[in-house]
Amino acid sequence: MSKEQRLGEIIAEHHGREGPLMPILHDVQAEFGCVDAESEAIIAKGLNLSRADVHGVVSFYHDFHTAADQRPEVQICRAEACKARGVEALMTDAEAAAGERVKLSTVYCLGLCSVGPNARIGDDLHARLDSTRLTKLIESA
C-alpha cells in the first residue's frame, strides 16, 4: 500500500467526526513518524483545508515532526513542579546516557506533579526519578 493510500484510509477513518484534523495528525505521526509536506498536502485536500491551515497546526504543536527520527525518544518534564523536585540536577547524567542514540525531549507537564521528576517513553510514564533510575530508563529505551 502506498503512503498516499494509507493517508486516505486514515482520513476516511475520521470522516464525519467533528474536528478531525488533530486525530488525523496524531495517527499520521504514529504511522509514519512524522507529518511531512506531502502528508500535509494530502490531509489538506482530504479535509478541504488549505495546506497553510494544516501546516500551521503541525508547526504549532511540539508533538508533530516534519521529518522522521528513528531514535527512541525519552520525554523529560521540566515544568516548575519537576524543577522544584530536582529534575535539573538529573539532566547532565541523562544527556550523557542518551548520547546520540536516544532523543531527549523537554516537555512541560506530564500530569504527575506530586511525584516528579517524571519522564515518558511512548505511552509509559515514569515517576519519582532520580539519576540512577532515569539513566536506566534512557539506556533501556
N, C-alpha and C positions, 0 to 999 in steps of 0.2 A: 504494500500500500504506500502510495506517495505521501509526502508531507502535506501537500495541498488537500488530498483526500481525507487524511486524518484530521486536519484542521476543520474541514467541512463537517465531519462527524461530530467533533467537539462543539462546534457552533450549533448544529442541529440538536444535540443533547439538551441545549439550553433554550431552544426555540419556545417562544411563548412565555418565558419567565420574565418577570418584571426585573429590570436592571441586570441583564445577563453579562455585561462586559466584565465585571470583576471575576465572577466564577469561570468565565471562559479564559481569562488571562491566567488565573491560577492553574487551570487544567493544562493549558499550553505550556506554562512554566514547568509543571510537573512532568509532562510528557517529553518535552524537548530540551529542558534545562535552560531555556531562555525564551524570550519573546523578541525575535529579531524583526528587522524591517519587513521581510517577506510575510511573516506571520501577522504583523500589524496591518499590512495592506489587505490580506485575506479576511481578517476579522472585521476591519472597517467595511469592506464590501458586504460581508455577510450580515452585518448589523445596520447597514445603510448609514454609516457614520463617515466622517472624513478621517483620513489617516492621521491628521493632526490631533483629532479628538482622542484616538486610541493611543497615539504616541505620548500625548500629554499625561494620560493615566499611567502608562508604563514608566515614563521617566519620573513621575512624582513619587511612586512607591518604591522603597528600597528592596522589596522582595522580588521585584521583576528585574531581570538582567537581559541585556541586549545581545550578549554572547554567552555561550555555554562555558562553564568552568567545571571540568571533570573532577576537581579535587573535592574531597569531603569538606563540608562546612560545619564549623562549630560557632554558634552564635553566643556571645557573652553579653549579659546585661550589664550596662554601665550607667544605669539610671541612678538617681540620687540615693534610693534605699540601698542598692547594692554597693554604691560608693561608700555609704556610711558603714556598711558591713565589711569593707575591706577589699573590694574587687580590684582596685588599682594596684594593690601590692602583689596581686597574682599575675599581672599582665606580663611581666618580664619572663617568668617561667613559662607562661602559656605561649608566648611568641617563640621562645626557644624550642619548645616541644613541637610546635606547628611547623617551623621552618618553611620550606616552600611546598611541602606535601599536603598540608591542611590549610584551608582558608579560614581565618578567624574574622568574624564579622561582629561589629558592635551593634547591639540593639538596645532600645530604651524601654524596658519593662517587659518581662515575661509573665507578670502577674503573680509572682511568688515573693513579694516584697519582704514578708516577715521571715523568710527562710533563705535569704540570699547569702552570699553571691550565687547567682544562677547561670546556667547555660542550657542551650538546646542543641541537640543533634537530631536532625529530621523532626519527628514528632515527639521525641523523648526529651522531657525536661529533667534537669538535674539541679538539686538544691543543696544548700549548706556546703558549698565547695570551699576547699582550702587548696593550697598549691599542689599538694600531692594528688588529691582527687581530680582536680582539673587537668593536670598533666597526664594522668592515666586516661582520662576521657579523650583527650586530644590524640594521644598515642594510639588509642583503640579505634579512632574514627576512620 
